[in-house]
Every structure is written in C-alpha cells, then in structure tokens.
Amino acid sequence: MKKLLASTCLVFGALTGASVANAAECGDVTIASMNWQSAEVISNLDKIILNQGYGCNAEITIGDTVPTITSMAEKGQPDIAPEAWIDLLPDVVKKGTDEGRIIKVGSPLPDGGVQGWWIPQYTAEAHPDIKSIPDLLKHPDLFPDTEDSSKGALLNGPQGWGGTVVTAQLFKAFDAEKAGWKLVDTGSAAGLDGSIAKSYERKQNFATYYWAPTALLGKYPMVKLEAGVPNDAAEWKRCNTVADCADPKPNAWPVDTIVTLVAKPFSEKAGPEVMDYLNKRSWSNETINKLMAWMTDNQASGEDGAKHFLKENPDVWKAWVSPDAAAKIEAAL
C-alpha cells in the first residue's frame, strides 16, 4: 500500500508539475481587443482558450489598430493582436518584423477584409447574369431609385468613410450616371444599414457599397460583385482613393490582409502548443458574419460571443487545439 501511495504521489506530482510548468511557460499574456465586433470576439476567444486550455494568465487590453500595432512594433507590447489589419500600417509592420519585435502568425480571417458593391443573395439567384459591376450597370430598371424610378440607385456610405470616396470615384470611372444610375447618400452608418435592412426584409432589389466581415451580412446574405477588371495598386492610390481626382479609371477593390501579430518575446516563451494554436486559429467571413449577427440580435458582449461559438462549433475549434487542451476547454464551458 505504501509503495502504491508513493507511486501515485509521484505520478500526481509529475502531472501537477507539468501543468505548473506549462502555465509558467505561457505566463502572463496581454491580448489586444480592437474596438469592433469581430476583434472583440476573437480576443475573448483567445483569452478563454489560452487560459482554460493552456494554463496561461491572459488578460485583454483595449486598443485600436494604429496605436496597438505601433506599440507592438516599437515596444513588443501587447503580446498578441489577434485581428491586425496590417495594410493600414505596412511600413510600421515591416519595420517591426525586420527588427525582430513582432512576427506574423497565420490569419484569423484568411478571406481578408472585403469591400465593394453588393446585391442581395435573392437578387443574384434571380438574375445570374449579374456577376460584375458592368453587368449591374446594364440593369438600372431592376434597382429603381425611390425618388426617381427612371434611374437605378446605388447606396453609398456616409461622408468621411474611405469606402464612400472610392464608391463615388468608381461610380465616375464606370460611367454609371451615363448608364442611368444615381449615387444615393444614405447620410450615416445607421442610415446605410437601415436602408439595406428595409429593402432586404421587403425582398426588394438594391445595390450598395458594403464590406465584410460584418454582422449585417450575417443577417442579410449578399453577394459581392466582381469589378470586371484586375486591381491596379498604383491607379488605386493615384485616383480611386482621392476624392477630387478628376479621371478615375475602373479598378477592383483590393482585399485587406488580416493577420495575427505576436510580440517576439512572447512567441519565444509561449511554447510550441500555444504558437501552434495561434497559427491554426481561423474562421471564414461567413462564420464570423453569422456569429456577429447573433451577438447583435442578443446584445451580446465579446465574451458572450466567444462562449457561444465554443459551445456551438466544437468541430471547428477542436481542430485548432491539442486533444488535452480541447478536453480542458470543454470542461470549462
């Protein structure tokens, strides 16, 4: 019996020691949560998985794209930016990676950040010939303006948005006015969303500027139109994004690159299992759109959304983690 107890204690001690070692290896972790819904939910998802599955002591710090990425590139803090839109600060990110302060670890959204002109899914199914912007412009009669039904209407975002400027420039570039179209100023983000929701629930045809991932696309499925031309980065910078440029040319929206940024010191102490999780952890725009729609409908926080996702999608997240971590996470839910 003494031998059995001694053996049991040794095994228990070894397991406990391994657990403590894992926790010590991961240690304190700061996770940046940006001020939009998808970033809020993924930062909370990382916090739950790292704490419950890998014994970390993770905490969320509130930030925004520019200050967070700049701080990571210059100071190595915070430890993780789960959803970093790095095309906004290409020079800062390059300097940080070149100098060994940050590394790019996979992508939480491999579909990327997508902007463009969209039509409802039911419209795309009813009119399969409308696949591109030139296709759309041939059919102003299908998308009548509420104030002048002789013209087609394209809904635009509020003044001050980069996407609003680009939409106005592309409207000129594709000669939409000559094709019988009108660009409609919806006045605000709420006005744009309200116009889309109203038309969608009435099953009316409409065309609009929008972007993904967003909660609205999770609730109201839409199809993005192709530009019909490839992206010309130089032309995009020269004129498509410049409000007073007089001669914009047809162009395709670039896809924004979204990665997980990790501070180099943390990557070196976190351990291979944690880094493997951060490399594998990703979801499609369709998945996050639906999750954000659920969060909006239920006035749910980022933490609520993360827990909902974990409970409803074990087949997705278990592929990101080790079997041991999966069991611990599931037990904590």
N, C-alpha and C positions, 0 to 999 in steps of 0.2 A: 504493500500500500504506500509506504514511504517513497519507494522507487517510482511508483505510478504518479504520486503527487509531485515529486521532484521533476519528473519528465514533463508532466502537464504544465507546471510552472515555467519550465524552460521554453516550451512551445509558446505559451501565452506571452511570456516575456519577449520572445523573438518577434511575435506578431505585433505586439504593442510597440516594441522598439522600431519595427519597420514603419508602423503608422506614424509614430512621432518623427521619424527621420524624414518621411515624405512631407509631413506638414512643415518641418523645419526647412526642408529643401525648397519648398514653394514659398513659404513665409508670407509676409505682408505683401499685398498686391493692391495697386490703385488702378481702377478701371474708369476710363473717361466715358461719360454719358453726354452725348450732344443734345441739343435742345429740339430734337424732332423725334417722332414716334418710333420709327424703326430703330434708331440708335438707342433710344431709351430701353426698348425691349431686349435688344441684343446685349446691352451692357448688363442688364439684370440676369439674362440667361447665363452669361459668362460667370457672373458672381455666384449664382446657385451651383452651377456645375463645378467650378473650381473649388468652392468651399465644401460642398457635400461630397463630390466625387474624388477630389484630390487633396483634401485636407489643407487647403490654402486659407489665409485670413484676408479675403478680398473685400474691398470697400469701393463704393462708387464715388467719383468726384465729378461734379457738374462742370461742363466746359462747352466750348464751341469749336468749330473747325480750325479757324486761324490760330487762336491762342493755344489750343491743345497741341496741334501739330508743331507749331513753332517751339513750344516748351519742350516737347519730346526731342526735337531735333537739336536743340541747344543745351538742354539740361538733363535729358534722359528721364523725365517725369512728365506725366504719369507713366505707369508701366505698360498699360495696354490702351490703345484706341481701337475698339472693335470694328467701327464703321468709319473709316477715314476716306473722305473724298479727296484724293491726292492731286487731282488735276487742277484744283483750286490753288495749290501751292507747289508747283513742280520744282522750282528752284530750291525751296526750303527742304523738301523731301530728299532731293538729290544730295544736297549738302550734308544732311543728317545721316544718310546711308553711306555716302562716301567717307565721312569722318568716323563711321562706326558707332554712332549713338543710337540709331534705330535700324530695324530690319522689317521688311515686308513679309507677312506670314499669311499666305493664302488670301482668299477673298470671301467675306461673308455674303456678298451678293455678286456671284460670277456673271449674272446677266448685265450688271452695271447699272448706273443711273441713266434712265432713258427719258428723253424729251422729244416732243414732236407734235404732229397733228393726228388726232384720233377720231374715230367714228364708233358708235355703239356696236357691240357684237352682233345684235339682231340685224342691224343695217348691213354689216359686212356679209352676213349669211344670206340676206335677201338680194344683195347686189354683189355677187362675187367678182364682177368685173372691176369694182372699185378697190384697187390694191395700193395705189400710189397717189401722190398729190396731183400729178397731171390727170389721172383718172377721175379724181374727185372734182376737179375744176370743170370737167365736161358736163357735170350734172347739177347746176345751181338750182334747178327746179325741184330736186329731191330734198333740198335743205333750205327751205324758204325763210327769209328774214321775217320776224314778227311784225315789223313796221312797214316793210315793202316786200310783198311776196313775189315780186318780179325778180328779186335778187336772191342769190344764195347767201347764207350767213356763216361766217367763221368766228367763233367765240375766242376772244383773246383775254389774257390775264390783266391784272391791274398795272398802272403806270409804276415804274420803279423796278419791275422784275426784268432780269436779263432775258427770260423767255418771251416776254412781251415785246421787247425790242426786236429779237430775232424773228418772231412771228410776223411783225409788221414789215420787216425787211424781206422776208421770204414771200410775203403777200405781194410786194412790189416785184420781186425777182421773177415770180411765176406768172406775172401779168394777170393776177386774179381779178382785179377790177374790170379789166377789159373782157374777161370771161364771164362777167355778170355777177360778181361776188362783192360782198360788203364785209369789212372787218368790224366786228362788234366789240366795243369796250364794255366789259362787264363790271368795271368800277372797283372791285376788290376781290380778295381771295374768296370771301364768303359769297360774293355775287357770282363769281365763276362757278363755284361748287353748287350754288343754288340753281343756277340755270341748267347745269348738267343734270342734277337730280330731278328737277321738274320735268325736263324733256324725257329723261330715261323712264321715269315712272309712268309717263303717258305713252311710252313706246313711239315717240316722235324721232324722226331722223334729225341729227345735228352733227356738226363738225366743230372740233375745238382744239385749242392748244392744251396739253396737259403733260404730266410726267409720271414716272414710276421709279421706285415703289411708293404707293400711296394707299391710304385706307379707302379712298373713294373708288379706286379701280378694283378693290376687293369686293366692294358692294355693287358696283355697276361695271361689269366687264366691258372693256372696249378694245378695239384693235387699232394699233398704230399703223399709219400709212407710210409706205416707203417713199423716199424722196424722188426716186427715179433717176438719180444721179449719185455718184460717189461723194464722199466727204473730201473737200479741198480745205485743208487746215489753214493754209496761207490766206485764201479768199475769205474763209470764216472770220479770221482775225482782222483782215483788212476792212471788210464791209458788212458782213452779215450780222455782226455784233455791235455795229456802230450806228446809232440812231440817225445821224444826219448824213450818212454816206448815201450819195445820190444814185449810184449804179450797182446795186447788189445783184449777184448772179445766183441762179438756182444752186442749192447746196444741200447736203444731208447733215442732219444733226449728229455730232459726234457722241459716242457713248462714254459717259463719265466712268473712270476707273475707280473702283472702291476696293480697298484692301484693309486688312487688319495690320496696324502698326504696333510693334513691340519694342520697348526700350532694350537696347543690347544687354545692359547689366542684368535685367530680369530674365532675358532669354537664356543667359548663361547659368543662372541659379535655379530656374524653374523645374528643370528635369525634362527628359525626353517625352514622358507621357503627357505632360501639360502642353508642351510645344506641338506634339502630335495632334492633340485635340484642337488647338487654335488653327492648325493647318487644315484640318478636315472640316471644321465647323462652317457650314454654308447653307443657304437656302435660296430658292428661286424667288424672283419678284412676285410670282403668283402666290407662293406660300405666305410671304410676308404681307402682301396686299390683303389677303383674307384674314390674317391674324390681326392686322391693324383695323380692319373693318369691325371685327369682333370687339376689339378694345374700344373703338369709338362708340359702338352701339351700347356697350356695357359700362361706359365711362371708367374703363379700367386703367390702372397705372402700368408702368413698365414691368414692375414686379408681378402684377396680376397676369399680364400678358405672357410673361416668361413661364409662369407656373401652368397656365392654361395650355401653352404649347407643349410643355413637357408631359402633361397628363394625356393630351390628345394625340401626340405624334411620337410615341416611343420607337416606332420603326425608323423614323428619320434620325433622331438624336443618338440612339444607341450605336449607330454606325460611326459616330464621331468619337466615342469614348471607349476605354477598355472595359471588359466584362465586369471587373471588380468595381470600377467607378460607376458603371450602369446600375449595379445592384445597390450601391450606397445611395445614389441619386433617387432611385425608385422608392427606396425605403423612407426617404426624407419627404416625399411628396404627400 
